[in-house]
Amino acid sequence: MGKKLELNEDDLLFMDTLQGCEFGHVSEAKLRGELQEHGMAESTYNAVRRKLLFARFIGSVYGNLTLENKNYRPLEAEGDEETT
């Protein structure tokens, strides 16, 4: 078996934002804009997108990104767990 991918805060922010899209997919330009509003730099966006594409957490079709692997812990869940 392969090594399990460790997701950092930027990865989780990316996937949480993508998961929040109402149609299950979003254009790369719109997602990039939303993440930049949250303070993510262009270079970080590109690195995270590439990492998640190769790990098959997200998919890309015709300039739209989709969340392919929903088996991860959202940022909110981690924060809730630490307080208990």
ZIBEL-V133640 format. One record per pair of residues at least 12 apart in sequence whose ideal C-beta (glycine too) atoms are under 10 Angstrom apart, sorted by the first residue. I is the first residue (numbers start at 1). J is the second residue. If there is no record, write none. Layout:
i:j
I:J
I:J
This chain:
i:j
2:55
4:55
5:51
5:52
5:54
5:55
5:56
5:57
5:69
5:72
7:48
7:51
7:52
7:55
7:57
7:72
7:73
7:75
8:48
8:51
9:75
9:78
10:35
10:38
10:39
10:40
10:41
10:44
10:45
10:47
10:48
10:51
10:52
11:47
11:48
11:49
11:51
11:52
11:55
11:57
11:58
11:72
11:75
12:48
12:72
12:73
12:74
12:75
12:76
12:77
12:78
13:34
13:35
13:38
13:39
13:40
13:44
13:48
13:74
13:75
14:31
14:34
14:35
14:38
14:40
14:44
14:45
14:48
14:49
14:51
14:52
14:57
14:58
14:65
14:67
15:48
15:52
15:57
15:58
15:67
15:69
15:70
15:72
15:73
15:74
15:75
16:38
16:67
16:72
16:74
16:75
16:76
16:77
17:30
17:31
17:34
17:35
17:37
17:38
17:40
17:65
17:67
18:31
18:34
18:35
18:49
18:52
18:57
18:58
18:65
18:66
18:67
18:68
19:67
19:70
19:72
19:74
20:34
20:67
20:74
21:34
21:64
21:65
21:66
21:67
23:64
23:66
24:64
24:66
24:67
25:58
25:59
25:60
25:61
25:62
25:64
25:65
25:66
25:67
26:63
26:64
26:65
26:66
26:67
27:62
27:63
27:64
27:65
28:45
28:49
28:60
28:63
28:64
28:65
29:63
30:64
30:65
31:45
31:49
31:58
31:64
31:65
32:45
32:46
32:49
32:65
33:45
35:48
35:49
49:65
52:65
52:67
52:68
52:69
52:72
53:65
53:68
55:68
55:69
56:68
56:69
57:69
57:70
57:71
57:72
